[in-house]
Amino acid sequence: MLTEKFLRLQSIFFRLLGLELLDELDDESHRYPRQSICCILSVATFLPLTIAFGLQNIQNVEQLTDSLCSVLVDLLALCKIAFFLWLYKDFRFLIQQFHQILQRENQWSVGARNISRENHRDQFISVLYSYCFVTAGLSACLMSPLSMLISYHRTGQLQPDLPFPSLYPWDNNHILNYSISYLWNVCAALGVALPTVCVDTLFCSLSHNLCALFRIAREKMMHFEGRSPRETHENLVHIFKLYEECLQLGNFLNEYFRPLIFAQFVAASLHLCVLCYQLSAHLLEPAMLFYFAFTAAIIGQVSIYCFCGSSVNTESQLFGQAIYECNWLHILRENWQLVSSLKIAMMRSRRGCPIDGYFFEANRETLVMIVRSAISYVTLLRSLA
C-alpha cells in the first residue's frame, strides 16, 4: 500500500475548494464546484476596488505600490485557480499516473524507502509554506483592527482602516459599511490564499515524488545484475522503462505548470520589488510585521518552484552517473549489444528533465536573479518617492 502521506495535505486543501485529487468522481459538475467559484468571485469583485484605489493615489508612490502589491497577488491567484480548473481532468490524469507508478515501485524495499522519505520531506515543506502564507494573510486581516485600536488610544477617534488598499462607493465611517468592507477584504484574502496554497503545494508534492522515482531508477541501475544473462536483460529493460516513464511524467509536469511558473516568476519579480520598498518605508512600525511575513511568503513561493525544479533536473541527470558507476564490464564481455543501449541512456540523461517557465528555467540561479533584481529596483522606487 502506498504511503498515506502522498498528497495528504494537498487533498485537504483541494477539498476546501470542492475538488478531489485521488478519489473517483462520477459527477461532471465537480469540475466547477461552488467553493471554487466563490473564491474566484471574491477575488474578481475585489480587484476593481484595488485598481480604483491605485488610480486615485497614482501620485503617492507608497499607496500606489501598496495597491500594486495587492493587484499582483489577486491576479496570480486568479491565474492559478482558473488554469487548474481548465486543465482539471489533465491534472487528475497526471496524478493517477503518479499514483499507479508509485504503488508499483512501493512494493520493493528500495522504492518504499525513497518514496517515504520524499513524501515526508514534501509534507514538511508544504506545511511550513502553508503556515507562512496563512500567517501573512492573518497578519493583514488583524493589522487593521490593531491599528484602529492604537489610533483610538492615542487620539480618541476611531478611524476606519482596512487590511488591503481598496476604494468603496460608500462611507466606511459607518459601522455597518465598515463591517461589510472588512468582511469583503477577509473573503478576498481567503480567496487568494486557498487556491495559491493548493496549486503550489501540488507542484511541490509531484516534483518530490518524481525525484523519488528518478532515485529509484538510479539505485536499481547500480544493482541491475541478475543471476543469469536473461534476468540481467529483463532488469535493464525494467529500469529503462521506469526511466522513460519518469521522463514522460516530467514532461507532463513541465507542460501543465509552465504557464503558471512563467506567471509566478514575472509576478514575483515585481512583487518582491514592491515589498522590499514597503519594508524600507515601514521600518519600526507595526505594518513591518505584515510586510515581512508577506515577503517571506513570496520568497517561499518562488523557492518551491526553483528548488523543486532544480532537484528534478539534477536527479534525472544523475541516472547517467549511475550507469557509469555500475558493473558494466562483464556486460561488455557477455553481451556487447547492451552496451549501445547504456550509451544511449547516458546520452539522454545529459539532457535531464528541465522544469521551466518558457523564458526562465526553474533552478536556484533563477531564484538568486529574481531576488537581486527586486532589491536593485528598490533604489529606483526610493528615488521616485
matplotlib code that plots the C-alpha trace (Angstrom):
import matplotlib.pyplot as plt

x = [0.0, 1.3, 2.4, -0.5, 1.5, 1.1, -0.9, -2.4, -2.2, -2.9, -6.1, -7.4, -6.8, -8.4, -11.4, -12.0, -12.2, -14.6, -12.1, -10.8, -7.3, -7.4, -11.0, -13.1, -15.8, -18.8, -20.4, -19.0, -20.3, -17.4, -15.2, -16.6, -17.7, -19.4, -16.4, -14.0, -16.5, -16.9, -13.2, -12.9, -15.8, -14.5, -11.1, -12.5, -15.0, -12.4, -9.8, -11.6, -11.7, -7.9, -7.3, -9.5, -7.6, -4.3, -5.6, -6.9, -3.5, -1.3, 0.8, 1.5, 4.3, 3.7, 0.0, 0.5, 3.0, 0.7, -2.2, 0.2, 1.2, -2.4, -3.2, -0.3, -1.4, -5.0, -4.1, -1.7, -4.3, -6.9, -4.5, -3.7, -7.2, -8.6, -5.8, -6.2, -9.9, -9.4, -7.0, -8.6, -9.0, -5.4, -4.1, -6.2, -4.9, -1.3, -1.9, -3.3, -0.2, 2.0, -0.1, 0.0, 3.8, 4.4, 2.2, 4.1, 7.5, 6.4, 6.2, 10.1, 12.2, 14.3, 11.2, 9.3, 12.3, 12.8, 9.1, 8.5, 11.5, 10.4, 6.8, 7.9, 10.0, 7.2, 4.7, 7.1, 7.8, 4.1, 3.1, 5.8, 4.8, 1.1, 1.7, 3.8, 1.2, -1.7, 0.3, 0.7, -3.0, -4.0, -1.5, -3.0, -6.5, -5.6, -3.3, -6.3, -8.2, -5.0, -4.1, -7.6, -7.3, -3.8, -5.1, -8.2, -5.9, -3.7, -6.3, -9.6, -11.1, -11.9, -10.6, -11.6, -8.7, -9.0, -6.5, -6.0, -6.0, -9.4, -11.9, -15.6, -18.7, -19.9, -18.6, -16.8, -17.1, -20.5, -20.0, -22.3, -20.5, -17.1, -18.3, -19.3, -16.0, -13.9, -15.8, -15.2, -11.4, -11.3, -13.2, -10.8, -7.8, -9.2, -9.9, -6.3, -4.6, -6.5, -6.0, -2.4, -1.5, -3.3, -1.5, 1.9, 1.9, 0.6, 3.6, 5.8, 4.4, 4.5, 8.1, 9.2, 7.7, 9.2, 12.6, 11.9, 11.2, 14.4, 16.3, 14.7, 15.7, 19.3, 19.6, 18.2, 20.7, 23.5, 22.4, 21.0, 23.0, 20.9, 21.7, 21.6, 22.0, 18.3, 17.5, 20.0, 18.4, 15.0, 16.2, 17.7, 14.5, 12.5, 15.0, 15.0, 11.2, 11.0, 13.4, 11.3, 8.1, 9.8, 10.8, 7.3, 5.9, 8.5, 7.4, 3.8, 4.5, 6.5, 3.8, 1.0, 2.9, 4.9, 2.4, 2.0, 5.7, 6.1, 3.4, 4.8, 8.3, 7.2, 4.8, 7.4, 10.0, 7.6, 6.2, 9.5, 10.5, 7.3, 7.5, 11.2, 10.2, 7.3, 9.6, 12.1, 9.3, 7.7, 10.7, 10.0, 6.2, 3.5, 3.0, 6.5, 5.5, 2.9, 5.3, 8.0, 5.6, 4.3, 7.9, 8.7, 5.6, 6.5, 10.1, 8.7, 6.5, 9.4, 11.7, 9.3, 9.3, 13.1, 14.3, 11.9, 12.6, 16.3, 16.0, 14.0, 16.6, 19.5, 18.0, 17.3, 20.9, 22.4, 21.0, 23.9, 26.3, 24.7, 25.2, 28.9, 29.4, 27.5, 29.2, 29.1, 32.4, 31.0, 28.2, 30.9, 32.2, 28.9, 26.5, 28.2, 24.9, 23.6, 26.5, 25.0, 21.7, 23.7, 25.5, 22.1, 20.7, 23.8, 23.5, 19.8, 20.4, 22.7, 19.7, 18.0, 14.4, 14.3, 11.3, 10.9, 8.6, 9.2, 12.0, 13.0, 14.4, 13.2, 16.5, 18.5, 20.2, 16.8, 15.8, 19.0, 18.4, 14.8, 15.9, 18.8, 16.6, 14.0, 16.5, 18.1, 14.7, 14.1, 16.6, 14.6, 11.4, 13.0, 14.3, 10.8, 9.3]
y = [0.0, 3.5, 5.7, 7.7, 10.9, 11.1, 14.3, 14.1, 17.8, 18.8, 16.7, 18.5, 21.9, 20.9, 19.5, 23.0, 24.1, 21.3, 19.4, 15.8, 14.7, 11.0, 9.9, 8.9, 11.4, 10.5, 13.9, 16.3, 19.3, 18.8, 20.4, 23.8, 23.4, 26.1, 26.7, 27.4, 29.7, 31.6, 32.0, 33.3, 35.8, 37.1, 37.9, 39.1, 41.5, 42.9, 43.5, 46.6, 48.2, 47.9, 49.2, 52.2, 52.9, 52.8, 55.2, 57.6, 57.7, 57.5, 60.4, 58.8, 56.2, 54.4, 53.9, 53.1, 50.4, 49.1, 48.7, 47.2, 44.6, 43.6, 43.6, 41.2, 38.8, 38.8, 38.3, 35.5, 33.7, 34.0, 32.7, 29.7, 28.6, 29.3, 27.4, 24.4, 24.3, 24.5, 21.5, 19.7, 16.4, 16.6, 17.2, 14.3, 12.0, 13.1, 12.4, 9.0, 8.1, 9.1, 7.1, 3.9, 4.0, 4.8, 1.9, -0.4, 0.7, 0.9, -2.9, -3.1, -2.0, 0.4, 2.1, 2.2, 3.8, 6.5, 7.3, 7.5, 9.8, 12.2, 12.3, 13.1, 16.0, 17.2, 17.3, 19.2, 21.8, 22.1, 22.6, 25.2, 27.0, 26.9, 28.3, 31.1, 32.1, 31.8, 33.8, 36.6, 36.7, 36.6, 39.4, 41.5, 40.9, 41.5, 44.5, 46.8, 46.4, 46.7, 49.9, 51.3, 50.4, 52.1, 55.2, 55.3, 55.0, 57.9, 60.3, 59.3, 59.0, 55.8, 55.9, 53.1, 51.0, 48.1, 45.2, 45.8, 49.0, 49.5, 52.2, 51.8, 53.7, 54.2, 55.8, 53.4, 55.7, 54.0, 50.8, 48.7, 49.9, 49.2, 45.7, 44.9, 46.3, 44.4, 41.1, 41.7, 42.0, 38.8, 36.9, 38.2, 37.2, 33.7, 33.5, 34.3, 32.2, 28.9, 28.4, 29.6, 27.2, 24.4, 24.8, 25.5, 22.5, 20.3, 21.1, 20.5, 17.1, 15.9, 17.1, 15.4, 12.1, 12.4, 12.8, 9.7, 7.8, 9.0, 8.0, 4.5, 4.1, 5.2, 2.7, -0.1, 0.7, 0.4, -3.2, -4.5, -7.7, -10.9, -14.5, -15.1, -13.1, -13.3, -11.9, -9.2, -8.3, -8.2, -6.0, -3.5, -3.4, -2.7, 0.1, 1.8, 1.6, 3.2, 5.9, 6.6, 6.8, 9.3, 11.4, 11.3, 12.4, 15.2, 16.4, 16.4, 18.2, 20.8, 21.2, 21.7, 24.0, 26.0, 28.9, 29.1, 29.1, 31.9, 34.0, 33.2, 34.4, 37.6, 38.5, 37.6, 39.9, 42.9, 41.7, 41.4, 44.8, 46.4, 44.6, 45.5, 49.1, 48.8, 47.2, 50.0, 52.6, 51.0, 50.2, 50.0, 50.2, 47.6, 47.2, 45.9, 42.6, 42.1, 43.1, 40.8, 37.9, 38.7, 38.9, 35.5, 34.0, 35.3, 34.1, 30.8, 30.6, 31.2, 28.9, 26.0, 26.1, 26.9, 24.2, 21.5, 22.2, 22.1, 18.8, 17.1, 18.1, 17.1, 13.7, 12.9, 13.7, 11.5, 8.5, 8.7, 8.7, 5.6, 3.8, 4.8, 3.6, 0.2, -3.1, -2.8, -4.5, -8.1, -6.9, -5.9, -9.4, -11.2, -9.1, -6.2, -5.2, -4.0, -1.5, 0.6, 0.8, 2.0, 4.6, 5.9, 6.1, 8.0, 10.5, 11.0, 11.6, 14.5, 16.5, 15.9, 16.8, 20.6, 22.5, 25.9, 28.8, 29.4, 32.0, 31.1, 27.7, 26.8, 26.5, 28.2, 30.6, 32.0, 32.5, 34.5, 36.5, 37.4, 38.5, 40.5, 42.3, 43.1, 44.6, 46.7, 48.2, 49.4, 52.2, 53.4, 53.5, 55.3, 58.0, 58.4, 58.7]
z = [0.0, -0.9, 1.9, 3.4, 3.1, -0.7, -1.3, 2.2, 3.0, -0.6, -0.7, 2.4, 0.8, -2.5, -0.8, 0.7, -2.9, -3.7, -5.7, -5.4, -6.4, -6.0, -5.4, -8.4, -9.3, -11.4, -11.4, -14.1, -12.1, -9.7, -12.3, -11.3, -7.7, -5.7, -3.4, -6.3, -7.9, -4.7, -4.3, -7.9, -7.4, -4.1, -5.7, -9.0, -7.4, -5.1, -7.8, -9.3, -5.9, -5.6, -9.1, -8.3, -5.2, -7.1, -9.8, -7.2, -5.4, -8.5, -7.3, -4.0, -4.5, -1.2, -1.7, -5.4, -4.6, -1.9, -4.4, -7.0, -4.5, -3.8, -7.6, -8.3, -5.6, -6.8, -10.5, -9.7, -7.6, -10.3, -12.9, -10.8, -9.9, -13.4, -15.1, -12.7, -13.3, -17.1, -17.0, -14.1, -16.0, -17.2, -13.7, -12.3, -15.1, -14.2, -10.5, -11.3, -13.4, -10.5, -8.1, -10.3, -10.7, -7.0, -6.0, -8.2, -7.0, -3.4, -3.3, -3.2, -0.2, -2.3, -3.7, -0.4, 1.4, -1.2, -1.7, 2.1, 2.5, -0.3, 0.9, 4.4, 3.1, 0.8, 3.6, 5.9, 3.2, 2.3, 5.9, 6.5, 3.3, 4.2, 7.7, 6.2, 3.7, 6.1, 8.7, 6.1, 5.4, 9.1, 9.9, 7.2, 8.4, 12.1, 11.5, 10.6, 13.9, 15.8, 14.0, 14.7, 18.4, 18.6, 16.8, 19.1, 22.2, 21.0, 19.5, 21.0, 17.5, 15.6, 12.1, 9.7, 8.5, 6.1, 5.5, 1.8, -0.3, -1.9, -2.8, -2.0, -3.2, 0.4, 3.6, 5.8, 8.9, 9.5, 11.4, 9.1, 5.9, 7.6, 8.6, 5.0, 3.7, 6.2, 5.5, 1.8, 2.5, 4.5, 1.8, -0.8, 1.4, 1.7, -2.0, -2.7, 0.0, -0.6, -4.4, -4.1, -1.4, -3.3, -6.6, -5.1, -2.7, -5.5, -7.6, -4.5, -4.0, -7.6, -8.0, -4.8, -5.9, -9.3, -7.7, -5.7, -8.9, -10.6, -7.5, -7.5, -11.2, -10.3, -7.4, -9.5, -12.2, -9.6, -8.8, -12.1, -12.3, -12.4, -11.7, -15.4, -18.6, -19.3, -15.8, -16.3, -19.6, -18.0, -15.2, -17.7, -19.7, -16.5, -15.4, -18.8, -18.9, -15.5, -16.5, -19.6, -17.5, -15.2, -18.2, -19.5, -16.1, -16.0, -19.5, -18.5, -15.2, -17.1, -19.8, -17.3, -14.9, -17.4, -17.8, -14.0, -13.5, -16.0, -14.3, -10.9, -11.8, -13.5, -10.7, -8.0, -9.6, -9.4, -6.1, -4.2, -5.6, -4.1, -0.8, -0.3, -0.8, 1.6, 4.2, 3.9, 4.2, 7.3, 9.5, 13.2, 12.5, 13.2, 9.5, 9.2, 10.6, 7.9, 5.0, 6.5, 6.6, 3.1, 1.7, 3.3, 1.7, -1.8, -1.5, -0.4, -3.5, -5.8, -3.8, -4.1, -7.9, -8.2, -5.7, -6.8, -10.5, -9.9, -7.9, -10.7, -13.3, -11.1, -10.2, -13.9, -14.9, -12.2, -13.9, -16.4, -13.5, -12.1, -15.4, -15.4, -11.8, -12.3, -13.0, -16.8, -17.6, -17.6, -20.0, -22.4, -22.4, -22.3, -24.4, -26.2, -27.8, -24.5, -24.3, -27.0, -25.0, -22.0, -24.1, -25.5, -21.9, -20.7, -23.6, -22.9, -19.2, -20.0, -21.2, -17.9, -17.3, -17.0, -15.5, -17.0, -17.4, -21.1, -20.7, -17.2, -16.0, -12.5, -10.7, -7.9, -10.3, -11.3, -7.6, -7.0, -10.1, -9.0, -5.5, -6.8, -9.4, -6.8, -4.4, -7.2, -8.1, -4.6, -5.1, -8.1, -6.1, -3.2, -5.6, -7.1, -3.6]

ax = plt.figure().add_subplot(projection="3d")
ax.plot(x, y, z, "-o")
ax.set_aspect("equal")
plt.show()
